[in-house]
């Protein structure tokens, strides 16, 4: 089954995307759209499945980037 998913980003100017998946996405999953990572907050079926594909609509929110941990610097004696 191919899932054609329309992603809409809530609270952002990001244009979203339409992406094909071979596994059905579910609420809580993360998806990469461009260079950004998003978490799925809602999924709705657009229409009943047809032959080997299904149309879905997903609402997502941006997942904040984790800041890189600073490397520990050796302390110098004063």
Secondary structure, 3 states (H helix, E strand, C coil): CEEEEEEEECCCCCCCEEEEECCCCCCCCEEEECCEEEEEEEEEECCCCECCEEEEEEEEEECCCCCCCCCCCCCCCC
